Amino acid sequence: FIGVVEDIVTSDIIVSADTRVANLFAVFRNADLTQFFMWVTLLGKWQVVFVFTIAIIGVLWVQHKRRYIMPLLLTILGSEIFTTLGKIIIHRQRPELAVYTENSFSFPSGHATIAFALYGFLTYILIRNVGRWKAKVNIFIIGITVILLIGFSRLYLGVHFVSDVWGGYLVGTLWLIIGISITEWLYTILKDDIPLYPSIKTQVISATLILSSLLFYASFVLINQPRILQSQTDIPQEKTSIQNIYDVFLDEQMRYTETLIGDRQEPINFIIISSDDDTIIKTFLNAKWYLADKVSISSVTKTAKDAVFKEQYLKAPMTPSFWNKEPHNFGFEKPTALDNVRQRHHARFWKTNYVTGNGKQIYVGNASLDIGIKWGLTHKIEPDIDTEREILFNDLQKSGNVKDFKKEQLVKPVLGKNFSGDPFFTDGQVYIIRLTQDK
């Protein structure tokens, strides 16, 4: 079984998807959300789990709900043993773009495991001991939300891959099912608990245990904040100097953009040589193309609102696309005659780790035309991406920042589909553009 799991986790498609998602989260991090998810993720720290478990057992004991205690402990201990063995046997390394350092192996996620084992079992106890369906539903929603947030926090903070969290959820769910099954079996062979109204003393003890555990959690978070590492995206990357511009493409795959799982999408149709980021951004602005906003709650909300009311958002964020496993660094867009967010000219560009012999930065990108919104989530593109390539090239020429250019064959003519299933076709040619140094 472990061998099968290891084969799945280390398969090319899983590794590719894991890497791209990790890179994507690194781009979208901000200080406020990082702080929030630090609080969330520490719900799965062993010290907090230990104190919460003691508090739960104490409450169950004084409330005469002792039948839950053994299954609860079995669920927690069983899931932790499975998780520890999995980490030792599979010994998968952590992601490189973590917010802070974790010293154990990556698969499966112990936090995701305990989320289901502890908080899932607590949710089960509460649901089983309330009478009203509305209360049961509310407890279930809150419990699932906490469980999902703990798993998501591991992804957002970059300390786990998606498959790590998924594996942890599966292990935790397995032991949660075992624990619940044992509990229900005990209720079939033993007499039901005699419903008792808790005495004042029992209520005081229960409240004290709960409040004490919550106070410990808050204190633990404030005292034991992990040391935040410098973001890898902020660290200057080592550049490789090349003489032949096509050395940017180490293999045929890198001549194309990619989906989340590494399938080929539209090929690269622009290579731009610029002195720095500011120069390429100014060139697009002079060409009447706008720099897209980063994806955030506010920008996505505004995009959704403007799409519904068919209004314009000149800097609407773009759906991430990947090249060399990295999400795009820059998105540029230009409104069409329709003049609303549903339709736009757009281009994505990636800053490579390569420079020319004289130190100029090399960027790669591609352009296409959004012609509408599908699924309420992403845009649909016009299949003829060559026409959009020519539109962008002509606009760049008008900017006054193009020093020289040439048009060459990069790939064979392609008929394909992008990540959302939109068809496209292209002759496979690419513009190689050198910008002036003037800013």
N, C-alpha and C positions, 0 to 999 in steps of 0.2 A: 504493500500500500504506500509506504513512504517513497519507494522508488517511483511509483506512478506519479505521486504528487510532485516529486523533484523534477521529473521529466516535463510535467505541465508547466511548472513555475519557471523552468529554465528554457522553455521553448522560445523560438525566435519571435513569434507573434506576441506572446505575453511580455517578454523582455522589451520589445519595441514599444508596446502600448504603455507599459509601466514607465519607461524612460521619458516618453513624450508627455505623459500626464504630470510627472514630477517636474519637468522643465516648465510646463504650463503654469503650475501652481507657484513656482518660484517667481514668475513674471508678475503674477497678480497679487502678491503679498503686500500688505501695508501694516503700519505700526498698530493701528487700533484693532484690526482683526487678528493680528498675531497675538496681541495681549489677551483678547477674548478667548482664543483657542488654547492659549497657555492654561487659562483657568479650566477650560473644559477637559483638556488632555490629562491634567493632574487628577481628575476623578478616577483615572485608571492606574495611578501610581500605587505601588504595593503598600506604602504606609497608610495612604488614605483608604485603600480597600480593606486593610486590616482593621482600622478603627471603625469604619462603617459596618464591617461584618460583626465585630464585637457588639456594637450598638444595636444592630438588628437582632442578634441572638439574645441580648439582654431584654429588649422589648418583647420578643416572642416568649421569653421565659416568664416574665412577670404578667404577661397577658394570657398565660396558659395556652399558648399556641406552639407548644414545644415539639409537636409532630413535624414542623417544618425544619427544625434545626439540623437534623442529620442529613436530609436531602440537600439542604442549602450548602452545608460543608462539603458534601460529596461532589456537588456541582462545581464549587470553586476549586477544590483540590484536584479533581479529575481534569478540569480544563487547564489548570496551571501545569500539571504534570505533562499533559499532551503538548502544551505549548513549549515547555522547556525542552522536551525531547525533540520536537520539530526543529527548534532553533539549533540544537547541537548537531543533529543528523544532517540537516540541509545546509546549515551554516552559510546563509545568504548574506551578502554585505548590504549595509544600509545605503540609501540614496546619497549622492554627493552634495546635493543642494539643501541639506538640512539646516533648520534654523538654530538648532543646538545639537550637541553631541550625545548620542546614546551608545552605551558600551556593549550592548548585547547584539546578537545577530538579528536579522530582519524578519524572517518568515518562520511561523506566522506572527501576526501582531498580538502581543500579550494584552495590550489595551483593548483591542477589538474583542478578544476572547473574553476578558473579564467583563466587558460591557454587557454581553449577553448573559454570562454566567451569574454575575452578582445583580446587576440592575434589572436584567430580565427576570430573575427569580423573585426579586423584590416586587416587580410589577405584577407577577403572577400571584404572590401572596396578597397584595392589596386588592386585586380584582376578585380573588376568591372570597374575600372577607367584607366586601361591600354589597349591599342589596340592590341598589338602583342601577339600571342599565346605563343611564346617562353618566353616572359616576364611573362605572366600569369602562365605558368608552373613553372618557376623559383621562383616566389613569393609563389606559393602553396607549393613547396618543402621546402623553407625556413621556411614558417609558420608552417607546420607540424613538421619540425625538432625542432623548438623552443618549440612547445607544448609538443612533446614527451620528450624532454630533461628536461623540468620542472617536468613532472611526474616522469621520471627516477631518477632525483635528489632526490626526496622525498624517493625513495626506497634505493638509494645508501647511503644516509645520515642516514637511519634507523629511520626516523621520521614517516613513514607510512608503512602500509602493502600493498600488491599488490591490495587487494580488495578495500582498501581505495582510491587508485589512480584510479582504474577502476570505482568506484562509482562516484568520482569527474568528471572524463571524461564524464560519462553519463549525469550527471546534467548539466555540461557546454555545452555539445552538444545539449541537449534539449532546453536550453535557447538561444543558438546560432541559432538553427533552427527557434525558435519563432522570434528572432530579425531580421533575414534575411527575413523571410516571411512577416513581417510587412513592412520592407523596400521595398521589391518588390511590395507589395500591394500599398504602397504610390506612387510608380512610375507608377502604372496603373491608378490611379485616379487623379494624378496631372500632370501638364506639366513637361516634361523633363527639367533638368537643362540646362540653356543656356551655351554652351561651351565657356568659356572665357579663353583667355590667361592671366595668372596671371601677374599683374603688378610687377614692381621691388619692390615696397613697400610690396606687398603681399608675394613675395618670401622671402624677408628679414624677415618679421614677422614669416613666416612658419619655415624658417631655424633656427631662434632664439628660437622658441618654442621647436623644435626638439632637437637642441643642448643643450638647457637648461635642458630638461628632461633627456637626456643622461648623462649630467654632474652631475645632482642630483643623478642619479642611481649609477654612479661610486663613488661619494662621500659617498653615503649612505652605499654602500658595504664596503668601507674602514673604515668607522667610526663605523658601527654597526655589525661587525663580531660577531656572537654568540660565547659564551664561549664553547670551545671544551671540552667535557667530556672525562675522561679517558676511553679508550676502555675496554669494559667488558671482552674481550678476553685477555687483559693484566693484569686484576685483578686476583690474586690467588683465585681459587675457594675452598670453604670449602670442605674438604674431609671427607668421611664417612668410618669408619673402620668396616670391616666385617670379620667374621671367616669362613663362608662358601662362597667359590668363586662364587657359583651360585646365591648368593644374589645380584650380579650385575644386574641380570635380574629380574626386579620388576614384570614383567608379561610375558606372552608367546610372545607378540609382540616384546619385546626387545631381543629375541633370533634370530631375523632376521634383516637384513638391510632393508631399506625402500626406496620407491620412493618419489618423491616430494610431492605427495598427501597422503602418509602414507601407501600405499599398500606394502605387504611383497615382498621382493626380496630373494636373496640368504641368507641362515642362516649363523650365525657366525660359523667359523670353527677353530678359534684360540683364545685362551685366554693366554696372556703373562704377567708374573709378573716380573717387572723390578724395579731397584732402581730409575731410572729417564729416561728422554727422551734421553739423550746422550747415555746411555747404549743400549737402543733398536736400536737406529740409528747405533751405531757402530757394533752391532751384525749383522744387515742386510748388512752393508758394508763388514764385514768380510766374509759373506756368498755370496759375489759377487752380491748383489742386490743394486741398486742405489736409492737414495732418490729423488723422483720426484720434479720437480720445481713447484712452485706455479703458478696458472693460472694468466696470465697477457697478455697484448697485444703482447709483444715480444715473450713470450713462445708459445702462441697459433699460432702466425704467423710462427714461426720456425717449429712448429709441422705440420702445413698445408703445408709448403714448402717441408719439408722432406717426408711427405706422398705422395705428387705429384711426387717427384723425387726418391721415394723409398730409402731414405737415413736413416741413423741411428740417433737417438736422445735419448741418454741413460737416460736422465732425463726428458723426455716429460711429461707435466702435464696430470692429469687424470680427467675424467668427475666426478664431485662430486657425492658421494653416501651418504646416510643418515643412521644414527643409533640414536635412541632416539631423533629424530628431529634435530640432529646436523650433519653437513658435516664432512667428515673424516679429521683427524688431520695430518696424515702421509700417503703418497703413496710411495710404493716401487716397483721397477720393475727390470727385468732382460731380456736381449736380448735373442732371440731364434737363431737357426741356420740360419734363413732367414736374420737376422741382418739388419732389417730396422724398422722404427717406426710403420709400419702397424701391426706388430706381436710382442707380448711381453708377458712374464710372469708378472703378477702384483698382488699386494696386497694392501688393504686399511686398516688402523688401526685408532681406536678412543681411545683417552685418557679418561677414565671414571672418575667419581668423587669418586671413591672408592679406598681404600688402604687395604692391609692385616693387620692383627693384629700387625705385626712388622713394619708397615709403608711403605711397598713396593707398588708402583703404579701398578694398574691393567689396562691393555689395551685389547681391543677386536678387532678382524678383520676377514677378509676373503680373500681368494685368488682365482684367476681364470686366464684363458689364453685368451689373445686377439688374434684372428686369422684373423682379417681384419678390414677394416673401412667401415662403412655404412653411407649413407646419407651425406658423407663428413664431419660429425660432431663428431661421436663417434665410438668406436670400437665394433666389434661383438665378443662375447665370445664363447669358446668351451663349449658345454653342460656339459661335464664330469668335474665338478669342484673338485671332490674327487681326481682325478689324480694330479691336480695342488696343492691341499692341501698337498699331499705326497711329491711332488717335493720341495715345500717350506720347509716342515719339514726337509727333508733330507739335504737341503742346510744349514738350521739353525744349525743342529747338527754338520756339518762340520766347522762351524764358531769357535767352541771351547768355546762359551759363554753359552751353555745350561747346567744348573746345574742338573736339573731333569725334567721329563715330564710324562704325562699320557694321554691316549686317552679314551674318554668316549662318551656316547650317549647324545647329547644335545637336538635334536629334532627327531621326526619320519622321516623316509625317505621321501624326498620331490621331486616332479616333478613340476617345475614351470617356470615362465618367469620373466626376469628383466624389468627395466623401458622402455627399447627400444624394448621389445618383443622377446629377445633372449631366447630360452628355456635352461633350466639347470636341472640336476638331481644330487642328493646326498644321501648318506646313513645317513646323519644327525649327523655325529660324529665330535668331536672337540678335538683339542690338547690343553692341559693345560701345558704351558711351564714356568719354572722358570729359569731366567737368573742369571749368576754369577754377583757379584758386581764389578768385575774388569772392568775398562773402557779402 
